[in-house]
Amino acid sequence: MTKKIKYSYNQKKITCYSYEIIKSVIFVFAIVSIIFTFFIRDANVVGNSMYETLHDNDKVFLTSFNYTPKSGDIVAINAENMIEKRIIKRVIATEGQTLDIDYATGKVYVDGVMLEEDYISSFTKKPENEYKYPYVIPENYIFVMGDNRGISLDSRDANIGLVPCDDVIGKAQFVFYPFDRIKYLYW
């Protein structure tokens, strides 16, 4: 003889609610995973090459979906094949643009126009192994520099050089940590 288990109306209701809650949590987790995999990423700033815009150990959110680098953008770059780490720098020139740097004055020119760089925190120093300027940026490459030009390892140095657009992880949108430095990064 088998016994039939009788569920009360309240037990059925609790079971249905529990199932709905679990289903909702899984759905939200899936959506958040997709967003953080394909649309938004985070990166950690290491060093002071972007000082004062970004500080050592700042954490930034990046957007990467359908992104094309533009002059002035702050980008995270996969430089592991160059210097075995990821770096965050500012895009100075993109493909087809003519770049010129006057190291005597520290001025940077793109397509003959001097850049207004109120974000830099130190004089633009001349590297030992520099490009011959003016220089036209080839297709699918960008030229990047840090805002702290006195110490930044960037496209001026042969160890980094021009950055393939495929190595750009995403554009830095805002600092989210530490909390006293939360800010939107615009330029």
N, C-alpha and C positions, 0 to 999 in steps of 0.2 A: 504494500500500500504506500503510495506516495502522498506526501503532504503538499498541499498547495500553500504557497506563501502568499499572504495577502499584504499588499502594501497599502498604507493609508494614503489618502489624498495628499497630505503634507509631505510624506516621504517621496512621492512621485514629483512633487513640485520642487523639492530640494535637489533631487537628482537632475532634473531638467535645468535648473539654475546653475548647478555645478558644471554641467556639460557646457552650457552657454558661456560661462566665465572662462573655462579652460580653452574653448574654441576662440574666444576673443583675445585671450592672452597670446595664444599661438599666432593668430593673425597679426596682432600688433608687433610681435617679435619678428615675424617674417618681413613686414613692411619696413621696420627700423633697420633690419639687416640689409635689405636691398638698398635703402637710402644711404647707409654708411659704406656700402661696398661700391656703389656706382656713382653717387652724386656728391657726397660729403665725406671728407677724410680729415684726419687730424695729423699735425706734425709738431715736433718739438724743436725749438730753436736752440742750437748748440753754438756757443761762442758769441762774440760781440761784433761780428762783421756787418750786422744790420742796425747797430746802435745809432741813433736813439729811437728809431722807429720800432725796432724789436730788441728785446733784451735776452740775454742768456737764460735759458729755461722757460721762456714764454711758450705757451701752447697755443697753436692757431688752428682754426678750421679752414680747410681748403675745399674749393669746388672744382670738380674735374669734368663733369659731364659736358661733352661737346664744347670744350674750352680751346680757344686759340690764343696764344700769348700776344699781348699788346704792349707797346712801350709804356713804361711806368708801372706795370703790374708787378706785384711781389709774388714770386713763384717758388714752389718747392721743386727741387730737381733731384732725380736719381743719378748721383754722380759716382755710384759704386764702381763703374768701369773705369773712372778717371782717378778718384782718390779714395775709393772704398767707403763712401758714406753719402748720406743725403744732405743737401745744402738748401738754404733759403736765400734768394737774391732778388734784386730788382732788374726787370727787363729794361735794357737801355735802347737796343735796336733790334729790329726783326728783319726777316728776309727781304732783300732788295733795297734796304736802306743803307745809306752811306754814313759811316761812323768816322769821326775824327776827334782825337783827344789832344789838347794842347797842355802838355805836362808842365810847361813853364807857368801857366796861369791857373791850371787845374780845371779848365773849362772843357765841357763835352759838347760836341756838335753832332746832330743827326740831320742828314740831308741839308747841311749848310746852316741850320738854325741852332743857336746856342740853347741848351736845355736850362730851364730855370729849376735848379736842384736845391730847393730850400730844405730838403730832407737829409742832405749829407752832413756828417758830423766831423769829417777830417779832410784834409787836402788830398787830392787825387795823386797818389805817388806813381812813379814810373817803374814798371817791373823790369827785371833784367832781360827777359826774353819776350819783348813786345811785338805786336803786329806792326806792319808798315802802314801808316795812316796817310790819307784817308783809305778806308777799307769798306768794301761793299759786302754786306752779310749775304752769304749764299742761301739758296732755297732750302727750306726746312730746318733752318738754324736760327738761334737767337744769341745775342751778346748780352751778358748779365754782369752787374757789378753790385757789391755791397754798398750800403750807405756810409759805412765807416771805411772810407777808401784807403786809409793809412795801413790797415791791417787785413783787409778783405782778400781772401783767395778767391778769385773770380775769373771771368773770361780774359782779363788782361794777362793772366799767367798761362803758360803753355800746359801746365798740369790740368787745367780746366778747359781753357780755350772756348771755342764756340760750342754752344750746347745744342744737340739735336732736339727738335721739338718733341720727338717721341720720348725723350727723357724727362719732360716736364710732367710732374705728378698732378699739379693743380695750382690754382690761384689762391693765395692767402686772402681770406675775406675778413676775419676778425680774430683778435686775441681773446681767448676765453679763460685763460689761467696764467698767472695768478689773478685772483678776483679784483685786486686793486688796480690792475692794468687792463681790464676789459675795455676793448675799443674796437671800432670798425676801422679797417684799413682801406683807405680810399686814396686814389691818385689816378 
